[in-house]
Amino acid sequence: MLSTTEARTLVNDLFEQQALVVGGLLATHALDDDFVWRLMRSLDAIRTRTIRHLGNGPEAGGPDLPDELTVHRHPAVEEFLSKLRRDRP
């Protein structure tokens, strides 16, 4: 069985991969800016509810990890990834 910290890490890793997929699609396809912001906010809301359900809600602060890619991502994707990385235990 996973500890709460391990489950939280798993959830954040999953959503990070989803954000990277969205970012990759945005790099090759033009999408409406409002659509992208709504999508990323929706993903963040799902992630936050899932973390809270684990009984260990998001904490403020934490290290900001460097980007793995040098591709320019949409600002909504960057914001979401930044939240994920700050929330890591």
C-alpha positions in Angstrom: 0.0 0.0 0.0 1.2 3.5 -0.8 1.8 6.1 1.9 0.0 9.4 1.5 3.3 11.0 0.4 3.9 8.3 -2.2 0.3 8.6 -3.5 0.6 12.4 -3.6 3.8 12.1 -5.6 2.1 9.7 -8.0 -0.8 12.0 -8.6 1.5 15.0 -9.2 3.7 13.0 -11.6 0.6 11.8 -13.5 -0.7 15.4 -13.9 2.8 16.6 -14.9 2.8 14.1 -17.7 -0.6 15.2 -18.8 0.5 18.9 -18.8 3.5 17.9 -20.9 1.2 16.2 -23.4 -0.9 19.3 -23.7 2.2 21.4 -24.1 3.4 19.2 -26.9 0.1 19.5 -28.7 0.2 23.2 -28.3 3.7 23.3 -29.8 2.3 21.8 -33.0 -1.3 23.0 -33.1 -2.8 26.4 -32.7 -5.6 26.4 -30.0 -7.6 29.2 -28.6 -5.9 30.8 -25.6 -9.0 30.8 -23.5 -9.5 27.1 -24.2 -6.0 26.3 -23.0 -6.4 28.3 -19.8 -9.7 26.6 -19.0 -8.3 23.2 -19.7 -5.3 23.7 -17.4 -7.4 25.2 -14.7 -9.7 22.2 -14.9 -6.8 19.8 -14.7 -5.5 21.7 -11.7 -8.9 21.5 -10.0 -9.1 17.8 -10.5 -5.5 17.4 -9.2 -6.2 19.6 -6.1 -9.4 17.6 -5.2 -7.5 14.3 -5.6 -4.7 15.5 -3.3 -7.2 16.8 -0.7 -9.0 13.4 -0.9 -5.8 11.8 0.1 -6.0 13.9 3.3 -2.8 15.8 2.7 -3.7 19.0 0.9 -1.3 21.2 -1.1 1.2 23.1 0.9 2.7 26.5 0.0 6.2 26.8 -1.1 8.8 24.2 -2.0 11.6 24.0 -4.5 11.1 25.1 -8.0 12.5 22.4 -10.2 14.3 23.2 -13.5 12.5 22.6 -16.8 13.4 19.3 -18.6 12.7 20.8 -22.0 13.8 24.0 -23.6 10.6 24.2 -25.7 8.5 27.3 -25.0 5.3 26.2 -23.4 2.0 28.0 -23.2 1.8 30.2 -20.1 -1.1 28.1 -18.7 0.9 24.9 -19.0 3.9 26.6 -17.3 1.8 27.9 -14.5 0.3 24.4 -13.9 3.7 22.7 -14.0 5.1 25.3 -11.6 2.2 24.5 -9.1 3.0 20.8 -9.4 6.7 21.3 -8.8 6.1 23.6 -5.7 3.7 21.0 -4.3 6.2 18.1 -4.3 7.0 16.7 -0.9 
